[in-house]
Amino acid sequence: MSRRSNPRWVAVQVLLDVVARERLLGAALAPVSRLLRDPRDVALTKELCFGVLRWWPRLEALQERLLERPLKHRNRDVEVILLLGLYQLLYLRVPAHAAVNETVALAALCGKPWAKALVNGVLRRFERQRVTLLREVDRQESAALAHSDWLVKSLRRCWPEDWRQILAENNARPPMTLRVNRQRRERNAYLADLTTAGLVGHPTPHAVQGVTLAEPVDVDALPGFAQGQVSVQDAAAQLAAPLLAPAPGERILDACAAPGGKTAHLLEYQPSLQGLVALDKDPERLARLQENLSRLGLRAEVACADAAAPDEWWDGRLFQRILLDAPCSATGIIRRHPDIKLLRRADQIAGLLSRQERLLVALWPLLAPGGTLLYATCSVLCEENDAQVARFVASRGDVGVQPIEAAWGRPLRYGRQVLPGEEQMDGFYYALLRKG
């Protein structure tokens, strides 16, 4: 087997892309289906990448105890190989001898034959001393909880009664949830389609077009996916469109729209809009939005622009409703994007808070009197959510906050919060702001 057709070697390259080059896991995984033709190899690569990133803090703490001296930076690939081996031994049902042998072979495939003895020795030592090593490592809170110290402290501060449950949910595997396009299919009919296809799904509690699958599958296995009958979208994200509640003839702005899940849902929810403007300043993500709209047969006015700089793109016509799905720490979707554990740092939060504030200030004048702005994040950090909204409300005299009466989530002073895992949903925050 050549290294390019070896799922473990491909996993090492993807992980290096994430941890050494700070590339998002989704983008790093994009070429995998082209490199590996066997769907089973693709699935193994994804399992290894998601799993290693999910448990990175614990695996890294184990590795530090197993190595006599730290590896040099130029040997980051050897570090990743060791973590890959430890993950297989700890969390996968791979026979120990096979996990060790396959991992040792990676050292040669990566051009580091000298590391074969090192990898072999470290993994076999772990197998001999597993119980003692895990007991020692798990005395360290960040290792036992598989989260960085700053994130553990932040969650404990914001959610003193729930932080442990949030961390546990972040380490769990997320469900695969779908949104049925009500312009093309009713939910009950689509559930019957799933049964015919040999798949099991059930209605989500709070998203009226939502379906959660018993087991994740490739989108190509979903009936009607290519025909635009269904999209993949977490149930918490599906709450945005009915909260914004667009009416016929209204003009809508989706200010940070890519990759387009909420954009498409708004168009499905209200097909009689005067128009919908979808903005994003990332051209690569915007291309995904266009692809999603095309598959679903939907149309929007799409522009690559910074929503915080309306002088560069706004035509002067007011919007009746604005969706601001603001850039955030993404701490509510770690279970779905475990690379956040490594890529998000404490020193980034201040910049995100500033960006959210700039967007609120820049977009508010674009909202018509009596109009609604839905502020949303996929964060569970209080400073990004109700505290951010509180600062904005205090800074202006024409902002009214509409209480969200719902059976989901938790009411806050401003807005409502879903915590990760609640009724199988991701962590999301919503606040409805009305212009006086």
Buried (B, 14 or more C-beta within 10 A) or exposed (E): EEBEEBBBBBBBBBBBBBBEEEBBBBBBBEEBBEBBEEEEBBBBBBBBBBBBBBBBBBBBBBBEBBBEEEBEEEBBBBBBBBBBBBBBBBBEEBEBEEBBEBBBBBBBBBEBEEBBEBBBBBBBBBEEEBEEBBEBBBEBEBBBBBBBEBBBBBBBEBBEEBBEBBBBBBBEEBBBBBBBBBBBBEBEEBBEBBEEBEBEBEBBBBBBBBBBBEEBBEEEEBBBBEEBBBBBBBBBBBBBBBBBEBEEEBBBBBBBBBBBBBBBBBBBBBEEBEBBBBBBBEEEBBBBBBEBBEBBEBEBEBBBBBBBEBEEEBEEEBBBBBBBBBBBBBBBBBBBBBBBBBBBEEEEBEEBBEBBBBBBEBBBEBBBEEBBBBBBBBBBBBBBBBBBBBBBBEEEEEBEBEEBEBEBBBEBEBBBBBBBBBBBBBBBBBBBBBBE
